[in-house]
Amino acid sequence: MGTDRYQIDDGAGYVGYRKAFDLICSSIRPMGIEEISLEMSINRTAAEDVAALATYPSADISLKDGFAVRSKDVVRASRQRPAILKVIGSAFAGSRFKGHVRSGSVVKICSGAPIPAGAGAVVSSEFCEETSEHEVHIRADATVGRNILRTGAEVKAGVLIVRAGDVLLPRSMALAASAGISKVRVYQRPKVALLCVGNEVVFPGKPLRPGQVYASNLITLKAWLNSFGIDCVYTVVRDDVNAIRLELEKRLCTVDVILTSGGVWGSERDLVIAAFAELGWQKIFHHVRMGPGKAIGFGLWNDKPVFCLPGGPASNEMAFLQLALPGILRMSGDGRPRCNPYPPGFLRA
């Protein structure tokens, strides 16, 4: 894509927040597709529709421990006048009772067990009293279907359960598992290189000299990325164009996104944009009309997205959350709208 289409600043080098967001979205495409096991797919974005392979439940099953009955046999049952019925067997989850429930008889049943032939309801065990091995007093009625989960009530074979673009969450994963799904095709997640720039920046835990600060931005950004399941490699680089350029060249072939922190405002010591210019990146914008976070820059280097964030902690996190993170998540296939038309501190002037 040509650079000319991006010449939309206001004369002072700034673009509007919404324009910046749209430029990021139009410059970024989802990553490739991979097939992974269902249990590893939490928070991943489905790359294709997923249809149920099996019906669940595959038979009418009991929702309660109790007794499978014919509804007519307990229609007048109460605590004062229980229905006295004959127990003809038991039914357990995973196996079916082979007999038939006829008038005057019941089957003791466990939750999850298939409903025996002839039974139309289940009376929960708290309303039942076993007076002997073969007799039970039922002290509550049960209309047809009571405490029964019908065949296919949760999902039927062939029904669409996950749409392409959906983010897989515990509920949809459980439904997919119950429908016989073991693998899903999802968008790959990008790997990020995170560079914190500045002579004053020190890794947490190392000795701190006067005028230096710990790399809190690095920890904050890494935590945000990890919370979305995105891996990153990170380092601290001194204020030197050659050092910055060498570190960027080192990372180019091993990551999908480059994220820098600090060194972008425009002073003689803010060297990040200059380093990228020497490397021949395609600058799309630098400075956005929002505050904090206005010094953010964005471009493409060898077709890989580059986000240059300001170094001040408040500006750094605002620029990341409002612009960089939505772009990175878009690479993961997450197409949900994340643009806030009026971000906190938005400058309308």
Residue pairs with C-beta under 8 A, 6 or more apart in sequence:
1 27
3 282
3 283
3 284
6 23
6 284
6 285
8 15
8 19
9 15
9 285
9 287
10 16
10 289
12 287
13 286
13 287
14 287
14 288
14 289
14 294
15 23
15 285
15 287
15 288
15 289
16 288
16 289
17 288
17 289
17 290
17 322
17 323
17 341
17 343
17 346
18 339
18 341
19 285
20 285
20 288
20 296
20 298
20 323
21 322
21 323
21 326
21 339
23 284
23 285
23 298
24 298
24 305
24 323
24 326
24 327
24 330
25 326
25 327
25 330
27 284
27 298
27 300
27 305
28 305
28 327
28 330
28 331
29 331
30 45
30 187
30 330
30 331
30 332
30 333
31 187
31 188
31 189
31 190
31 256
31 331
31 332
31 333
32 187
32 188
33 47
33 48
33 185
33 186
33 187
33 188
34 185
34 186
34 187
34 188
35 183
35 184
35 185
35 186
36 44
36 183
36 184
36 186
37 182
37 183
38 173
38 176
38 177
38 181
38 182
38 183
38 184
39 173
41 168
41 173
41 184
41 186
42 168
42 169
42 170
42 173
42 229
43 167
43 168
43 169
43 228
43 229
44 167
44 168
44 184
44 186
44 187
44 189
44 229
44 332
45 165
45 166
45 167
45 168
45 186
45 187
45 332
45 333
45 334
45 335
46 162
46 163
46 164
46 165
46 166
46 167
46 168
46 184
46 185
46 186
46 333
47 164
47 185
47 186
47 187
47 333
48 164
48 185
49 160
49 162
49 163
49 164
50 160
50 161
50 162
50 176
50 181
50 184
51 158
51 159
51 160
51 161
52 155
52 156
52 157
52 158
52 159
52 160
52 161
52 176
52 179
52 180
52 181
53 157
53 179
53 180
53 181
54 157
54 178
54 179
54 180
55 151
55 152
55 155
55 156
55 157
55 179
56 152
56 154
56 155
56 178
56 179
57 149
57 150
57 151
57 152
57 153
57 154
58 151
59 96
59 114
59 115
59 151
60 114
60 115
60 148
60 149
60 150
60 151
61 93
61 112
61 113
61 114
61 115
61 148
61 149
62 68
62 91
62 109
62 110
62 111
62 112
62 113
62 114
62 115
62 122
62 147
62 148
62 149
63 111
63 122
63 147
63 148
63 149
64 111
64 122
64 124
64 125
64 147
65 109
65 110
65 111
65 124
65 125
66 108
66 109
66 122
66 123
66 124
66 125
66 127
66 128
66 147
67 85
67 87
67 106
67 107
67 108
67 109
67 122
67 123
67 125
67 128
67 136
67 138
68 91
68 97
68 101
68 106
68 107
68 108
68 109
68 115
68 116
68 119
68 121
68 122
69 85
69 101
69 106
69 119
69 120
69 121
69 122
69 123
69 138
69 142
70 101
70 102
70 103
70 118
70 119
70 120
70 121
71 120
71 121
71 141
71 142
71 143
71 144
71 146
72 103
73 83
73 85
73 103
73 104
73 106
73 138
74 83
74 85
74 121
74 123
74 138
74 140
74 141
74 142
75 141
76 83
76 141
77 83
77 123
77 138
77 139
77 140
77 141
78 139
78 140
78 141
79 139
79 140
82 129
82 137
82 138
82 139
83 137
83 138
84 135
84 136
84 137
84 138
85 104
85 105
85 106
85 135
85 136
85 138
86 104
86 105
86 106
86 134
86 135
87 105
87 106
87 107
87 108
87 130
87 133
87 134
87 135
87 136
88 99
88 101
88 105
88 106
88 107
88 134
89 97
89 99
89 107
89 108
89 116
90 97
90 107
90 108
90 109
90 110
91 97
91 107
91 108
91 109
91 110
91 113
91 114
91 115
91 116
92 110
92 113
93 110
93 111
93 112
93 113
94 112
94 113
95 113
95 114
96 113
96 114
96 116
97 107
97 109
97 113
97 114
97 116
97 117
99 107
99 116
99 117
100 116
100 117
100 118
101 107
101 116
101 117
101 118
101 119
102 118
106 119
106 136
106 138
107 116
107 119
108 136
109 115
109 116
109 122
115 122
115 148
120 144
120 145
121 142
121 143
121 144
121 145
121 146
121 147
121 148
122 142
122 146
122 147
122 148
123 138
123 140
123 142
123 146
123 147
124 140
124 147
127 138
127 139
127 140
128 136
128 137
128 138
128 139
129 136
129 137
129 139
130 136
130 137
131 137
154 175
154 178
155 161
155 175
155 178
155 179
157 179
159 179
161 172
161 175
161 176
161 179
161 181
162 168
162 172
162 176
162 184
165 333
165 335
166 172
167 334
167 336
168 176
168 184
168 186
176 184
186 333
187 332
187 333
188 332
189 229
189 230
189 231
189 331
189 332
190 230
190 255
190 256
190 257
190 328
190 331
190 332
191 230
191 231
191 232
191 233
191 254
191 255
191 256
191 257
192 225
192 230
192 231
192 232
192 233
192 255
192 256
192 257
192 258
192 259
192 328
193 232
193 233
193 234
193 251
193 254
193 255
193 257
193 258
193 259
194 218
194 221
194 222
194 225
194 232
194 233
194 234
194 235
194 259
194 260
194 261
195 234
195 235
195 236
195 237
195 244
195 247
195 248
195 251
195 258
195 259
195 260
195 261
196 215
196 217
196 218
196 234
196 235
196 236
196 237
196 260
196 261
196 262
197 236
197 237
197 238
197 239
197 244
197 260
197 261
197 262
197 263
197 271
197 272
197 311
198 236
198 238
198 239
198 262
198 263
198 311
199 238
199 239
200 211
200 212
200 213
201 212
201 213
201 214
201 215
201 218
201 236
201 262
202 208
202 212
202 213
202 214
202 215
202 236
203 214
203 215
203 218
203 236
204 214
204 215
204 216
204 219
208 214
215 236
216 313
217 261
217 262
217 309
217 311
217 313
217 316
217 317
218 234
218 236
218 261
220 313
220 316
220 317
221 232
221 259
221 261
221 309
221 316
221 317
221 320
222 232
222 234
224 320
224 321
224 325
225 231
225 232
225 328
226 232
228 325
228 328
228 329
228 332
230 328
230 332
232 259
233 251
233 254
233 255
235 247
237 243
237 244
237 247
239 263
239 269
239 271
240 271
241 271
241 274
241 275
241 278
244 263
244 271
244 272
244 275
245 275
245 278
245 279
248 258
248 275
248 276
248 279
248 301
249 279
251 258
252 258
252 301
252 302
252 304
255 304
256 304
256 305
256 331
257 304
257 305
257 306
257 307
257 328
257 331
258 301
258 304
258 305
258 306
258 307
259 306
259 307
259 309
259 320
259 324
260 272
260 306
260 307
260 308
260 309
261 309
261 310
261 311
261 316
262 270
262 272
262 309
262 310
262 311
262 316
263 269
263 270
263 271
263 272
263 273
263 308
263 311
264 270
264 272
264 273
264 286
264 295
264 296
264 297
264 308
264 309
264 310
264 311
265 295
265 310
265 311
266 295
272 297
272 308
273 283
273 286
273 297
273 308
276 283
276 299
276 301
276 306
276 308
277 283
279 301
280 301
281 299
281 300
281 301
281 306
282 299
282 300
282 301
283 297
283 298
283 299
284 298
284 299
284 300
285 297
285 298
285 299
286 295
286 296
286 297
286 298
286 308
287 294
287 295
287 296
287 297
288 294
288 296
288 319
288 323
289 346
289 347
289 349
290 318
290 322
290 343
290 345
290 346
290 347
291 315
291 345
291 346
291 347
292 310
292 312
292 314
292 315
292 318
292 319
292 345
293 309
293 310
293 314
293 315
293 316
293 318
293 319
293 322
293 323
293 345
294 310
294 315
294 347
295 309
295 310
295 315
295 319
296 307
296 308
296 309
296 310
296 319
296 323
296 324
297 306
297 307
297 308
298 305
298 306
298 307
298 308
298 323
298 324
298 327
299 305
299 306
299 308
300 306
305 327
305 328
305 331
307 319
307 320
307 323
307 324
307 327
307 328
309 315
309 316
309 319
309 320
309 324
310 316
310 319
318 343
318 344
318 345
322 340
322 343
325 338
326 338
326 339
329 338
